Amino acid sequence: MDPNPTVVKPTDLIKTAIGYIMDNRYRNLPVVDDEGHYLGSFGVTCLLKNVLPKAVLMKQGLTSVPFLQQTLADLHNRLRELEDHPVSMCMNTEAMTVSPDTPLVESLLILYHNKDSLPVVDTDSGKLLGVISYWDAGEKILSA
């Protein structure tokens, strides 16, 4: 577990979170309040959702779009439209978490199913204690 993960606050701008994600190749960042309470996560899924054409994301939307002639500039412009919005705009409050008491194999199973970093949250206080990543798990298993 990384006990000092990069975090964002719900009021931080999306462009700040994008900077952290791109600079460090993160998929998600934990979102915490001023006291360190875990609120959810912000990540690349939100970014993709907001740059893709709306017709692709509708419930009965398109599943294949080879006819769409979108350029990188078009996608960039959509992303620029969100940069000055707060992270809370598309924060995932349903993200899976574990507690410090979650058994090792259970944590790894959740990490596997979650396919993303796993926030470790204190059950009593709700504070973020750290994040377990695939890298953390792999490093510990290999060094055991």
Secondary structure by P-SEA (a helix, b strand, c coil): cccccccccccccaaaaaaaaaaccccbbbbbcccccccccccaaaaaaaaccccccccccccccccccccaaaaaaaaaacccccccccccccbbbbcccccaaaaaaaaaaaccbbbbbccccccccccccaaaaaaaaaac
